[in-house]
Amino acid sequence: MITIREKQIWYSLLLSIVLSIGLIIHGVFFDLDFSQIERLNIGGFILTWIFVFIFILIIEKLFDLNNNEDIINLRKEIKNIKTRK
């Protein structure tokens, strides 16, 4: 069975691949810098993908910080309730 964390990683991976392609296309066509067309090779794609994937993981961690604190507090409360019984 796939855990929630594994699903998050897979979705982040998929999103980073799509965003990498979009960023390369944006850089080539919207900025009209056709010298960047060489970034469409596999090396340029992998480099862009790595940067985007790391960025997504950092963003995910930042938004998850408050949730981790809340979960820790809820676990403490549950433990206190169980010890009272």
Phi and psi restraints in degrees (value plus and minus 20) as a CYANA .aco file:
   2 ILE   PHI    -104.0   -64.0
   2 ILE   PSI     109.5   149.5
   3 THR   PHI     -98.7   -58.7
   3 THR   PSI     147.2   187.2
   4 ILE   PHI     -82.4   -42.4
   4 ILE   PSI     -60.2   -20.2
   5 ARG   PHI     -82.3   -42.3
   5 ARG   PSI     -61.0   -21.0
   6 GLU   PHI     -84.7   -44.7
   6 GLU   PSI     -59.0   -19.0
   7 LYS   PHI     -82.4   -42.4
   7 LYS   PSI     -62.3   -22.3
   8 GLN   PHI     -80.9   -40.9
   8 GLN   PSI     -62.3   -22.3
   9 ILE   PHI     -84.1   -44.1
   9 ILE   PSI     -64.5   -24.5
  10 TRP   PHI     -84.4   -44.4
  10 TRP   PSI     -62.5   -22.5
  11 TYR   PHI     -86.1   -46.1
  11 TYR   PSI     -58.2   -18.2
  12 SER   PHI     -84.0   -44.0
  12 SER   PSI     -59.3   -19.3
  13 LEU   PHI     -82.6   -42.6
  13 LEU   PSI     -66.7   -26.7
  14 LEU   PHI     -83.1   -43.1
  14 LEU   PSI     -64.7   -24.7
  15 LEU   PHI     -82.5   -42.5
  15 LEU   PSI     -60.0   -20.0
  16 SER   PHI     -87.3   -47.3
  16 SER   PSI     -54.2   -14.2
  17 ILE   PHI     -85.0   -45.0
  17 ILE   PSI     -66.8   -26.8
  18 VAL   PHI     -84.0   -44.0
  18 VAL   PSI     -63.3   -23.3
  19 LEU   PHI     -85.7   -45.7
  19 LEU   PSI     -55.4   -15.4
  20 SER   PHI     -81.9   -41.9
  20 SER   PSI     -66.0   -26.0
  21 ILE   PHI     -82.2   -42.2
  21 ILE   PSI     -63.8   -23.8
  22 GLY   PHI     -83.7   -43.7
  22 GLY   PSI     -60.0   -20.0
  23 LEU   PHI     -86.0   -46.0
  23 LEU   PSI     -59.5   -19.5
  24 ILE   PHI     -86.0   -46.0
  24 ILE   PSI     -65.1   -25.1
  25 ILE   PHI     -82.8   -42.8
  25 ILE   PSI     -61.4   -21.4
  26 HIS   PHI     -81.0   -41.0
  26 HIS   PSI     -65.0   -25.0
  27 GLY   PHI     -83.5   -43.5
  27 GLY   PSI     -53.7   -13.7
  28 VAL   PHI    -101.5   -61.5
  28 VAL   PSI     -71.1   -31.1
  29 PHE   PHI    -108.1   -68.1
  29 PHE   PSI     -64.0   -24.0
  30 PHE   PHI     -98.2   -58.2
  30 PHE   PSI     -51.4   -11.4
  31 ASP   PHI    -107.5   -67.5
  31 ASP   PSI     -26.9    13.1
  32 LEU   PHI      34.0    74.0
  32 LEU   PSI      14.2    54.2
  33 ASP   PHI    -124.5   -84.5
  33 ASP   PSI      65.5   105.5
  34 PHE   PHI     -92.7   -52.7
  34 PHE   PSI     -26.2    13.8
  35 SER   PHI     -90.9   -50.9
  35 SER   PSI     -38.2     1.8
  36 GLN   PHI    -104.2   -64.2
  36 GLN   PSI     -16.7    23.3
  37 ILE   PHI     -80.6   -40.6
  37 ILE   PSI     -44.1    -4.1
  38 GLU   PHI     -86.1   -46.1
  38 GLU   PSI     -38.5     1.5
  39 ARG   PHI     -89.3   -49.3
  39 ARG   PSI     -32.4     7.6
  40 LEU   PHI     -97.1   -57.1
  40 LEU   PSI     -20.8    19.2
  41 ASN   PHI     -96.4   -56.4
  41 ASN   PSI     153.4   193.4
  42 ILE   PHI     -85.4   -45.4
  42 ILE   PSI     -56.7   -16.7
  43 GLY   PHI     -84.7   -44.7
  43 GLY   PSI     -64.0   -24.0
  44 GLY   PHI     -85.2   -45.2
  44 GLY   PSI     -58.0   -18.0
  45 PHE   PHI     -84.8   -44.8
  45 PHE   PSI     -65.1   -25.1
  46 ILE   PHI     -84.3   -44.3
  46 ILE   PSI     -61.6   -21.6
  47 LEU   PHI     -83.2   -43.2
  47 LEU   PSI     -65.2   -25.2
  48 THR   PHI     -83.7   -43.7
  48 THR   PSI     -60.7   -20.7
  49 TRP   PHI     -82.5   -42.5
  49 TRP   PSI     -62.4   -22.4
  50 ILE   PHI     -81.4   -41.4
  50 ILE   PSI     -66.1   -26.1
  51 PHE   PHI     -82.9   -42.9
  51 PHE   PSI     -62.9   -22.9
  52 VAL   PHI     -87.4   -47.4
  52 VAL   PSI     -61.3   -21.3
  53 PHE   PHI     -83.4   -43.4
  53 PHE   PSI     -64.5   -24.5
  54 ILE   PHI     -83.6   -43.6
  54 ILE   PSI     -60.9   -20.9
  55 PHE   PHI     -80.7   -40.7
  55 PHE   PSI     -63.8   -23.8
  56 ILE   PHI     -85.1   -45.1
  56 ILE   PSI     -60.7   -20.7
  57 LEU   PHI     -84.1   -44.1
  57 LEU   PSI     -58.7   -18.7
  58 ILE   PHI     -86.6   -46.6
  58 ILE   PSI     -64.1   -24.1
  59 ILE   PHI     -80.8   -40.8
  59 ILE   PSI     -63.8   -23.8
  60 GLU   PHI     -80.8   -40.8
  60 GLU   PSI     -62.8   -22.8
  61 LYS   PHI     -85.1   -45.1
  61 LYS   PSI     -60.3   -20.3
  62 LEU   PHI     -82.7   -42.7
  62 LEU   PSI     -63.2   -23.2
  63 PHE   PHI     -94.8   -54.8
  63 PHE   PSI     -35.9     4.1
  64 ASP   PHI    -114.0   -74.0
  64 ASP   PSI     -25.9    14.1
  65 LEU   PHI     -81.5   -41.5
  65 LEU   PSI     -66.0   -26.0
  66 ASN   PHI     -85.0   -45.0
  66 ASN   PSI     -56.6   -16.6
  67 ASN   PHI     -84.2   -44.2
  67 ASN   PSI     -58.9   -18.9
  68 ASN   PHI     -82.6   -42.6
  68 ASN   PSI     -62.3   -22.3
  69 GLU   PHI     -83.9   -43.9
  69 GLU   PSI     -62.6   -22.6
  70 ASP   PHI     -83.0   -43.0
  70 ASP   PSI     -62.0   -22.0
  71 ILE   PHI     -84.3   -44.3
  71 ILE   PSI     -61.7   -21.7
  72 ILE   PHI     -81.4   -41.4
  72 ILE   PSI     -63.8   -23.8
  73 ASN   PHI     -84.9   -44.9
  73 ASN   PSI     -61.6   -21.6
  74 LEU   PHI     -84.6   -44.6
  74 LEU   PSI     -59.7   -19.7
  75 ARG   PHI     -83.6   -43.6
  75 ARG   PSI     -59.5   -19.5
  76 LYS   PHI     -82.9   -42.9
  76 LYS   PSI     -63.1   -23.1
  77 GLU   PHI     -82.8   -42.8
  77 GLU   PSI     -63.4   -23.4
  78 ILE   PHI     -82.4   -42.4
  78 ILE   PSI     -61.9   -21.9
  79 LYS   PHI     -83.1   -43.1
  79 LYS   PSI     -60.6   -20.6
  80 ASN   PHI     -84.6   -44.6
  80 ASN   PSI     -61.1   -21.1
  81 ILE   PHI     -85.3   -45.3
  81 ILE   PSI     -61.5   -21.5
  82 LYS   PHI     -86.4   -46.4
  82 LYS   PSI     -56.3   -16.3
  83 THR   PHI     -93.3   -53.3
  83 THR   PSI     -45.2    -5.2
  84 ARG   PHI     -90.4   -50.4
  84 ARG   PSI     -51.0   -11.0
